[in-house]
């Protein structure tokens, strides 16, 4: 069956030759191959047809009367509408100078007479293929340019949205969501600024007041959390009314407030303010139909250049506040370095802690990490517990800060990692699965001052036989921010071993958000203070939502800590959180109890907890 020429059309060709036999031969040959052919016998006609018809290719004889092929080609190349048309010269001349001149005036190829059928077809097809390729490249470039424009606009929108989210998160991270006051992070930041001024000016005095509301728990428990929140807002407004511009009032959490007096003349400035605050707070609060009476215990610390860290100032103010409570509440107490019993107790505890490291008086407790969608157990977080020989179980909040100050925390952490890896390896052999469990272990910021952290972890993995991909190391933002260059190198080395990295207590700091995208973080752990609090529902749903949005935009996972109620679990599921942990599932338990969670379906999978 013969094909219609239009069905096999391969392109249009203009043949220019003053010899009719050549025209007939080439026209017939090329038409049979599916080309649309036009033929002219001189240069002027060639120019006219080329301008009008825009052929895909010109076969141009060199030796012609009036206007030779060289001049025709030069004119074609000089005009914008014809300069892109490829020209193949036809000539009986086979000398190198003739060919060089042909290429110099713009020719792309050269066919020598007498014509060889295969050569003509090959050279024509080659040039038309090149022409088609160039057209395709132009089309692809145009499409690519359009895509780049569209993607650039999309990226600009995404960047603007990310900046908006970061700014929102930054504001939320620096302010208390209930009262609108500065929170602990902002307070510590401003306190650090005051400490810096005190170092530069030795006579500079400042003061910190640590205020705890007396009887707040009774009000909160008896009248409900809503009234408790209203009371805290009212307390915040009343405290604000007592302060001068330049002073900082912050809510640290719960019913604890702090005041920073950035510059004072004498301690009396702080004590007079404490008197006024207490007078204001003993006045009744009218909340709807309830008249509420509370008071406040206040600790005062006089700040001087002797303080190195804002945490120490706050610690001493907190100590003085508890001393005021111990003396009967409703009063203030100025911190006295002569409060020896606290110092002696800390010293004794540090001595006991050093002994505990040598004797390995620690236990590992395991808290399940659960898929919020399926309830499936996906791993554990390993948590340190100190079993003191005489005082019994000492919670981490009491000895971990002391261990960091005493330089003991790295030894404790490495012992923990070794025990956790050994236990996980045991579980993986005991309960083989196509979805093996993982283990998460906290890593103190102090490790990033050590040169051999990665080698020590390598040794632990080798000795316990555990693969790095099943280990997650949880770090705080301070581990990154204190020395970002060193931290970046260490984190990259850990990632090369397939060890996963999680940013712990996320949302409680303010710098991690700007640094998060620069480091190979796999996930963020939303701090429990945003999840659980005084009610059954999320304590700070706006922050929890914003953190999940930020994590998605940065393509990192988000794990919710501190889930205590089914309502919190339901909210987190609706927000899209995939993993979580908390007392709703299980408190941290010893290895034997954790093993039972894998042997039998855990309680949270029962219908009553669904």
Residue pairs with C-beta under 8 A, 6 or more apart in sequence:
5 31
5 34
8 34
9 34
9 35
9 36
10 33
10 34
10 35
10 128
11 35
11 36
11 56
11 57
11 128
11 131
12 35
12 36
12 37
12 38
12 53
12 55
12 56
12 57
13 30
13 35
13 36
13 37
13 38
13 55
13 56
13 57
13 58
13 59
13 124
14 38
14 39
14 40
14 46
14 49
14 50
14 53
14 55
14 57
14 58
14 59
15 23
15 26
15 27
15 30
15 37
15 38
15 39
15 40
15 58
15 59
16 39
16 40
16 41
16 42
16 43
16 45
16 46
16 58
16 59
16 60
16 61
16 64
16 69
16 72
17 23
17 26
17 39
17 41
17 59
17 61
17 64
17 90
18 41
18 42
18 61
18 63
18 64
18 65
19 61
20 41
22 61
22 90
22 113
22 115
23 39
23 41
25 115
26 37
26 39
26 59
26 115
26 120
27 37
27 39
29 117
29 120
29 121
30 37
30 120
30 124
31 37
33 121
35 124
38 49
38 53
38 55
40 46
40 49
42 64
42 65
42 66
42 67
43 64
43 66
43 67
43 68
43 69
43 71
43 72
44 66
44 67
46 58
46 60
46 72
47 72
47 75
47 76
47 82
49 55
50 58
50 76
50 82
50 85
51 79
51 81
51 82
54 81
54 82
54 85
55 85
56 85
56 86
56 128
56 131
57 85
57 86
57 87
57 88
57 124
57 127
57 128
57 131
58 76
58 85
58 86
58 87
58 88
59 88
59 90
59 111
59 124
60 69
60 72
60 73
60 87
60 88
60 89
60 90
60 107
61 69
61 89
61 90
61 91
62 68
62 69
62 70
62 89
62 90
62 91
62 93
62 98
62 102
63 69
63 91
63 92
63 93
64 72
69 89
69 90
69 91
69 102
70 101
70 102
70 105
73 87
73 89
73 102
73 105
73 106
73 107
74 105
74 106
76 82
76 83
76 85
76 87
76 106
77 83
77 105
77 106
83 106
86 108
86 109
86 127
86 130
86 131
87 106
87 107
87 108
88 107
88 108
88 109
88 110
88 111
88 123
88 124
88 127
89 102
89 107
89 109
89 110
89 111
90 111
90 113
90 115
91 98
91 102
91 110
91 111
91 112
91 113
92 112
92 113
92 114
93 112
94 112
99 110
102 110
103 110
108 127
108 130
109 123
109 126
109 127
111 119
111 120
111 123
158 553
161 553
162 550
162 553
165 546
165 549
165 550
165 553
166 513
166 514
166 550
168 546
169 507
169 513
169 543
169 546
169 547
169 550
170 510
170 513
172 507
172 540
172 542
172 543
172 546
173 183
173 185
173 507
173 508
173 509
173 510
173 513
173 543
174 182
174 183
174 185
174 186
174 189
174 510
175 181
175 182
175 183
175 186
176 182
176 183
176 250
176 251
177 540
177 542
177 543
178 229
178 232
178 233
178 251
179 232
179 233
179 236
179 251
180 236
181 236
181 240
181 249
181 250
181 251
181 257
182 190
182 248
182 249
182 250
182 251
183 250
183 251
183 252
183 253
184 250
184 252
184 253
184 508
185 508
185 509
185 510
186 248
186 250
186 510
187 248
187 250
187 252
187 258
187 260
188 310
188 311
188 314
189 510
190 248
190 260
190 262
191 208
191 260
191 310
191 313
191 314
192 310
194 206
194 260
194 262
194 303
195 303
195 307
195 308
195 309
195 310
195 313
197 204
197 262
198 204
198 205
198 206
198 303
198 304
198 305
198 307
199 305
202 305
204 263
204 304
204 305
205 263
205 264
205 265
205 266
205 267
205 302
205 303
205 304
206 260
206 261
206 262
206 263
206 264
206 302
206 303
207 260
207 261
207 264
207 267
207 269
207 270
207 300
207 301
207 302
207 303
208 258
208 259
208 260
208 261
208 300
208 301
208 303
208 313
208 314
208 317
209 258
209 259
209 261
209 270
209 273
209 274
209 277
209 298
209 299
209 300
209 317
209 332
210 256
210 258
210 298
210 299
210 300
210 301
210 314
210 317
210 318
210 320
210 321
211 239
211 256
211 257
211 258
211 259
211 277
211 296
211 297
211 298
211 299
211 321
212 255
212 256
212 257
212 296
212 297
212 298
212 321
212 325
213 232
213 235
213 255
213 256
213 257
213 281
213 294
213 295
213 296
214 294
214 295
214 296
214 297
214 325
214 329
214 330
215 293
215 294
215 295
216 228
216 231
216 232
216 254
216 255
216 294
217 255
219 227
219 228
219 231
219 292
219 294
220 227
220 228
220 231
220 534
223 290
223 292
225 534
225 535
227 287
227 288
227 290
227 292
228 534
229 534
230 287
230 288
231 285
231 287
231 292
231 294
232 251
232 255
234 285
234 287
235 255
235 257
235 281
235 285
235 294
236 249
236 251
236 257
238 280
238 281
238 283
239 249
239 257
239 259
239 277
239 280
239 281
240 249
241 280
242 273
242 276
242 277
242 280
243 249
243 259
243 273
246 262
246 263
247 259
247 260
247 261
247 262
248 259
248 260
248 262
249 257
249 258
249 259
250 257
250 258
250 259
250 260
251 257
252 258
253 529
258 314
258 317
259 273
259 277
261 269
261 270
261 273
264 270
267 300
267 302
267 334
270 300
270 302
270 334
271 300
271 332
271 334
274 298
274 300
274 332
275 332
277 296
277 298
278 295
278 296
278 298
278 330
278 331
278 332
281 294
281 295
281 296
282 293
282 294
282 295
282 330
284 291
284 292
284 293
285 291
285 292
285 293
285 294
286 292
295 329
295 330
296 330
297 321
297 324
297 325
297 329
297 330
297 331
297 332
297 333
298 321
298 324
298 331
298 332
298 333
299 316
299 317
299 318
299 319
299 320
299 321
299 322
299 323
299 324
299 332
299 333
299 335
300 317
300 320
300 332
300 333
300 334
300 335
301 313
301 316
301 317
301 320
301 334
301 335
302 334
302 335
303 313
307 313
316 335
317 335
319 335
319 339
319 342
320 333
320 334
320 335
320 336
321 333
323 333
323 339
324 331
324 332
324 333
327 333
346 402
349 398
349 399
349 402
350 402
350 405
350 406
352 388
353 386
353 399
353 402
353 403
353 406
353 408
354 406
354 408
355 361
356 362
356 386
356 388
357 408
357 411
357 412
357 415
360 415
361 386
361 387
361 388
361 389
362 384
362 385
362 386
362 387
362 412
362 415
362 416
363 384
363 385
363 386
363 387
363 590
364 382
364 383
364 384
364 385
364 416
364 419
364 420
364 423
364 590
364 591
365 382
365 383
365 384
365 385
365 588
365 589
365 590
366 380
366 381
366 382
366 383
366 423
366 588
366 589
366 590
366 591
366 594
367 380
367 381
367 383
367 581
367 585
367 586
367 587
367 588
367 589
368 377
368 379
368 380
368 581
368 585
368 586
368 594
368 597
368 602
369 377
369 378
369 379
369 380
369 381
369 438
369 440
369 559
369 579
369 580
369 581
370 376
370 377
370 378
370 579
370 580
370 581
370 585
370 604
371 377
371 378
371 578
371 579
372 560
372 569
372 572
372 573
372 577
372 578
372 579
372 580
373 573
373 578
375 602
375 604
375 605
376 435
377 437
377 597
377 598
377 602
378 435
378 437
378 438
378 579
379 437
379 438
379 439
379 440
379 472
380 420
380 424
380 437
380 438
380 439
380 440
380 594
381 439
381 440
381 441
381 442
381 474
381 581
381 588
382 416
382 419
382 420
382 423
382 439
382 440
382 441
383 396
383 442
383 588
384 396
384 400
384 412
384 416
384 442
385 393
385 395
385 396
385 588
386 393
386 394
386 396
386 399
387 393
387 394
388 394
400 409
400 444
403 409
403 412
404 444
404 445
404 446
407 446
409 444
409 446
410 444
410 446
410 447
410 450
413 441
413 442
413 443
413 444
413 447
414 456
414 460
416 441
416 442
417 441
417 443
417 457
417 460
417 471
417 473
418 460
418 463
418 464
420 439
420 441
421 439
421 460
421 461
421 464
421 466
421 471
422 464
422 466
423 439
423 591
424 437
424 438
424 439
424 466
424 470
424 471
425 464
425 465
425 466
427 437
427 595
427 598
428 436
428 437
428 466
428 470
430 595
431 437
431 598
436 470
437 470
437 598
438 470
438 471
438 472
438 500
439 470
439 471
439 472
440 471
440 472
440 473
440 474
440 502
441 471
441 472
441 473
441 474
442 473
442 474
442 475
442 504
443 473
443 474
443 475
443 479
444 479
445 475
445 476
445 478
445 479
445 482
447 453
447 479
448 479
448 482
448 483
448 486
448 487
448 490
449 483
453 490
454 490
454 493
454 494
454 497
457 494
457 497
457 499
458 497
461 467
461 468
461 471
461 497
467 498
468 494
468 497
468 498
468 499
469 498
469 499
469 500
471 499
471 500
472 499
472 500
472 501
472 502
472 522
472 523
473 494
473 499
473 500
473 501
473 502
474 502
474 503
474 504
474 525
475 501
475 502
475 503
475 504
476 503
476 504
476 505
476 509
477 503
477 505
477 506
477 509
477 511
477 512
477 515
478 509
479 487
480 487
480 488
480 491
480 503
480 512
480 515
480 519
481 511
481 512
481 515
484 515
484 518
484 519
487 519
488 518
488 519
491 501
491 519
491 520
491 521
492 520
494 501
495 501
495 520
500 522
500 523
501 519
501 520
501 521
501 522
501 523
502 521
502 522
502 523
502 524
502 525
502 559
503 512
503 516
503 521
503 523
503 524
503 525
504 525
505 525
505 527
506 512
506 524
506 525
506 526
506 527
506 547
507 526
507 527
507 530
507 543
507 547
508 527
508 529
513 550
516 524
516 554
516 556
517 554
521 556
522 556
522 557
523 551
523 556
523 557
523 558
523 559
524 547
524 551
524 556
524 557
524 558
524 559
525 559
525 560
525 561
526 544
526 547
526 548
526 558
526 559
526 560
526 561
527 561
527 562
528 561
528 562
528 582
529 539
529 540
529 562
530 538
530 539
530 540
530 543
530 544
530 547
531 538
531 539
531 544
531 560
531 561
531 562
531 563
531 564
531 568
531 572
531 582
532 539
532 562
532 563
532 564
532 565
532 568
532 582
533 539
533 540
536 565
536 567
536 568
537 565
537 567
537 568
537 571
538 544
538 568
538 571
538 572
541 571
544 560
544 571
544 572
544 575
545 575
547 558
548 558
548 575
548 576
548 577
551 557
551 558
552 558
552 576
557 578
557 579
558 577
558 578
558 579
559 577
559 578
559 579
559 580
559 581
560 572
560 577
560 579
560 580
560 581
560 582
561 580
561 581
561 582
562 581
562 582
562 583
563 569
563 572
563 580
563 581
563 582
563 583
563 584
563 585
564 582
564 583
564 584
565 584
566 584
566 609
568 582
568 584
569 580
569 584
572 580
584 604
585 602
585 604
586 597
586 602
586 604
603 609
